[in-house]
Amino acid sequence: MSVVQLQGVSIIRSGSTLLNDVTWTVEEGERWVVIGPNGAGKTTMLQILSAQWHPSRGTAEVLGETLGAVDVFELRPRIGVTSAALADRIPKSERVSDVVVSAAYAVMGRWREAYDDLDHDRARTLMQQLRVDHLADRTFGTLSEGERKRVQIARALMTDPELLLLDEPAAGLDLTGREALVSTLSEICLDPYAPATVLVTHHVEEIPLGITHALLLKHGRVVAAGPIDRVLTGPLLSATFDLLLEVSTVEGRWMARAAARAAHRPPARLA
């Protein structure tokens, strides 16, 4: 079973086409990065994958269910999500341990739910794996940006999801925080038992080890999709960002920079 299968998907809101005729498949065991400039449609793509929106045109299947013909409240707990919008909904006064364990009921902020020992054990294990167990009794609002990102990822994994969505997880971090988070994400992506993963970013430097595939988006359309070493090339990234770019890797980490001649020549474009 494919984890995600989009066929000719378009999203139209207020007369604007946010995604245009997107066809894309994510299989079990794959780790994808979605890259593109601002306004490319990356966040809109995650709205579909997280079962928040369904297509204006085309069909979208997530975890074997067709959006628009499924109870999304049963589907969403099977999907782990981290995003800035989700972080904004977490009460700042919530204890970190409660932020994580409350994902078992898909709620923001603990009320009167009852959690058993297995729930608390899993939350503790995930906090240890994400290196935030020492923050268990702190409140979410007192955490640094990097600590909040790690707590969100622990929460996203709480329900043992079949699909993990990471929306710009390194945004707002300094260099130290970014590298620490990328290292943690590498551990997740390299784990053969981790769920299929889709990570959205603007920057190839934020791609962790273990990412197997890449999707490039521009103006809501797919520029290229496939194995990462075939997609993250100078010509394809140049076409995506309208800037002549040079791409390289060092010990599995990706880097992109403007070519020295970029100021004197137009960017490469796809035929």
C-alpha positions in Angstrom: 0.0 0.0 0.0 1.2 3.5 -0.9 1.4 5.8 2.1 0.5 8.8 -0.1 -0.9 8.8 -3.6 -1.9 12.1 -5.3 -3.3 12.0 -8.8 -3.8 15.3 -10.7 -4.3 17.2 -7.4 -5.1 20.9 -7.6 -6.0 23.2 -4.7 -7.9 26.4 -5.5 -8.7 29.0 -2.8 -10.3 32.4 -3.5 -9.6 32.1 -7.2 -5.9 31.3 -6.6 -4.4 28.0 -7.6 -2.1 26.9 -4.8 -1.3 23.5 -6.2 -1.6 22.7 -9.8 -2.0 19.1 -11.2 0.3 17.4 -8.7 0.9 13.7 -9.1 3.1 12.1 -6.5 3.5 8.8 -4.6 5.2 8.1 -1.3 5.8 4.4 -0.5 6.4 2.8 2.9 9.9 3.2 4.1 10.6 6.3 2.0 11.8 9.6 3.6 11.0 12.6 1.4 12.1 16.2 1.5 9.9 18.8 -0.2 11.8 21.9 -1.3 10.8 25.1 -3.0 10.7 28.9 -2.6 8.1 30.9 -0.7 4.7 30.5 -2.3 5.6 27.2 -4.0 2.8 25.3 -2.4 4.8 23.3 0.3 2.5 24.2 3.2 -0.6 23.5 1.1 0.9 20.1 0.3 1.1 19.3 4.0 -2.5 20.5 4.5 -3.5 17.7 2.2 -1.1 15.1 3.7 -2.3 15.9 7.2 -6.0 15.4 6.1 -6.8 19.1 6.8 -7.8 19.9 3.2 -9.1 17.7 0.3 -8.4 18.5 -3.4 -10.4 20.9 -5.5 -9.5 18.6 -8.4 -8.0 15.2 -8.6 -7.8 12.5 -6.0 -5.7 12.2 -2.8 -5.2 9.0 -0.9 -3.5 9.1 2.5 -2.8 5.8 4.3 -5.1 4.0 1.9 -8.1 6.4 2.5 -9.5 8.8 -0.1 -9.8 12.3 1.2 -13.3 13.6 0.8 -14.7 10.1 1.4 -13.3 9.2 4.8 -13.8 10.3 8.4 -10.8 12.5 8.8 -11.1 12.4 12.6 -10.2 8.7 12.4 -7.5 9.3 9.9 -5.6 12.2 11.5 -4.4 10.2 14.6 -2.5 8.0 12.2 -0.5 11.0 11.1 2.2 12.7 13.2 2.6 16.5 12.5 5.0 19.2 13.6 4.5 22.8 12.4 4.7 26.4 13.6 0.9 26.6 13.5 0.6 23.6 15.7 3.1 24.9 18.2 1.1 28.1 18.5 -1.9 26.1 19.7 0.0 24.4 22.5 -0.8 26.2 25.8 2.3 28.0 27.1 1.5 26.9 30.6 1.4 23.2 29.7 4.0 20.9 31.3 6.2 19.3 28.7 5.3 15.8 29.7 1.6 16.6 29.2 2.3 18.2 25.8 3.7 14.8 24.7 1.3 12.4 26.4 -1.9 14.3 25.4 -1.2 13.4 21.8 -2.7 10.0 22.7 -6.1 11.7 22.8 -5.2 14.1 20.0 -5.9 17.1 22.3 -4.1 20.3 23.1 -3.8 20.8 26.8 -4.7 18.2 29.3 -8.2 18.1 30.7 -9.7 15.1 32.4 -8.4 12.4 30.1 -7.1 9.2 31.8 -3.7 7.9 30.6 -2.5 4.4 31.5 1.1 3.4 32.4 1.8 2.4 28.8 1.0 6.0 27.7 3.3 7.5 30.3 6.0 5.0 29.5 5.9 5.8 25.8 6.0 9.5 26.5 9.0 9.1 28.7 10.8 7.0 26.1 10.2 9.5 23.3 11.3 12.4 25.5 14.5 10.5 26.2 15.1 9.7 22.5 14.5 13.4 21.7 16.7 14.5 24.6 14.1 16.5 26.3 13.3 14.2 29.3 15.1 16.6 31.6 12.5 19.2 30.6 9.5 17.1 31.6 8.3 19.4 34.4 9.1 22.6 32.6 6.2 24.5 30.9 6.2 24.7 27.1 6.3 28.5 27.2 9.7 28.6 29.0 11.5 26.4 26.4 14.0 27.6 23.8 13.0 27.3 20.2 15.2 24.3 19.7 13.7 22.6 22.8 10.1 23.3 21.5 11.0 21.7 18.2 12.1 18.5 19.9 9.1 18.4 22.2 6.8 18.7 19.1 8.6 15.8 17.4 8.2 13.7 20.5 4.5 14.6 20.5 4.2 13.8 16.8 5.6 10.3 17.4 3.4 9.6 20.5 0.7 7.7 18.6 3.2 5.6 16.6 2.0 7.3 13.4 2.2 5.7 10.0 3.2 9.0 8.4 5.3 11.7 9.9 5.1 15.3 8.6 7.8 17.9 9.5 7.0 21.4 8.4 10.3 23.5 8.4 11.5 21.9 11.7 14.7 23.9 11.7 13.1 27.3 11.1 14.1 30.0 13.6 17.1 28.0 15.0 20.6 29.3 15.3 23.5 27.2 13.8 24.0 25.2 16.9 20.3 24.5 17.3 19.9 23.6 13.7 22.8 21.1 13.6 21.6 19.5 16.9 18.1 19.1 15.4 19.3 17.8 12.1 21.4 15.2 13.9 18.3 14.0 15.8 16.2 14.0 12.6 19.0 11.9 11.0 18.6 9.3 13.7 14.8 9.2 13.0 15.2 9.0 9.2 17.9 6.3 9.4 15.7 4.1 11.7 14.2 1.4 9.6 11.2 1.2 12.0 10.4 4.9 11.7 7.3 5.9 9.7 7.3 7.2 6.2 8.4 10.8 6.5 7.9 14.0 4.6 10.0 17.0 5.6 9.4 20.5 4.2 12.2 23.1 4.0 13.6 26.0 2.0 17.2 25.0 2.6 19.1 21.9 1.5 21.5 22.4 4.4 18.6 21.3 6.7 18.2 17.9 5.0 19.1 15.1 7.5 20.9 11.9 6.7 18.5 9.2 5.7 16.3 11.2 3.4 15.9 9.0 0.3 13.8 11.1 -2.1 13.1 14.8 -3.0 10.2 16.7 -4.5 10.8 20.2 -5.9 7.9 22.6 -6.1 7.5 25.9 -7.9 4.3 28.0 -8.3 2.3 25.0 -7.2 3.7 22.6 -9.8 6.2 19.7 -9.5 9.5 20.6 -11.0 11.0 17.1 -10.3 10.5 14.2 -7.9 12.5 11.0 -7.3 15.6 9.7 -5.6 17.4 12.5 -3.9 20.7 12.3 -5.8 18.8 12.5 -9.1 16.7 15.5 -8.1 19.0 17.7 -6.0 21.1 18.8 -8.9 22.4 22.2 -9.9 20.1 22.6 -13.0 16.9 21.4 -11.2 17.4 23.5 -8.1 18.4 26.5 -10.3 15.1 26.1 -12.2 13.2 25.8 -9.0 14.6 29.0 -7.4 15.3 31.0 -10.5 18.9 31.4 -9.4 22.0 29.7 -10.9 23.1 27.3 -8.1 25.9 24.9 -7.4 25.1 21.9 -5.4 27.5 19.7 -3.4 27.5 17.1 -0.7 30.0 16.5 2.2 29.6 13.3 4.2 26.0 13.0 3.1 25.0 16.6 3.9 23.8 18.8 1.1 24.9 22.3 0.3 23.7 24.9 -2.3 25.2 28.3 -3.1 24.9 30.8 -5.9 27.3 30.1 -8.7 30.0 32.7 -9.2 28.6 33.5 -12.6 25.0 33.8 -11.3 25.0 37.6 -11.4 26.0 37.5 -15.1 23.9 34.8 -16.6 20.2 33.8 -16.3 19.4 30.7 -14.2 19.0 27.3 -15.9 15.5 26.5 -16.8 13.8 23.2 -17.7 12.8 22.6 -21.2 
